[in-house]
């Protein structure tokens, strides 16, 4: 269960029993399906980029999708879809906050 105070949810490409989730491009596919859900709604050509609310990434060498909690209030059915995707596929889900890369000090 995801708390209502979570800012971001990480859906990891690893099952609860530790196996790598397949297919290997699952994160890009999920984020592609969610591309039309964005601030201001879909616009012409927006299907060519990921939604800022659902971004594929690598975390510790594991494919993941970072889902921003704003999606929950704007599009509750889309929020439920991504969480049910994780649940149905037995994927690890955690609440966290993605921090930007900080350049090394000189």
C-alpha positions, 0 to 999 in steps of 0.5 A: 500500500502506498501512503497518501503522503508519498511524493513519488513511487518507484516501481522496480523491475524486480519481482518480490522474489528477486527475479528480473522482470521481463520484457527488458523494455517494460519500463519504457512501455509502461511510461509510453502508455502513460505519456498522455497524462501530463500537466495541461493534458495531452497536446499534439506530439506529446505522445513522443515524450514521456509524461513528467509524472511517469518516467522510466529510469535506472536505479542501482542498475535496475530498470524502474518507473518513477511515478509522481503522486500528482498523477493520483489527484489529476488522473486517479484511474491512471494512478490506479493503473500503474499501481495495479500493474506493479501489483499484478506483476508482483513488482517491488514498489517503494515510496521515495524521492528522486534527487537530482544528480549533483556535480562533484565539487572541484 
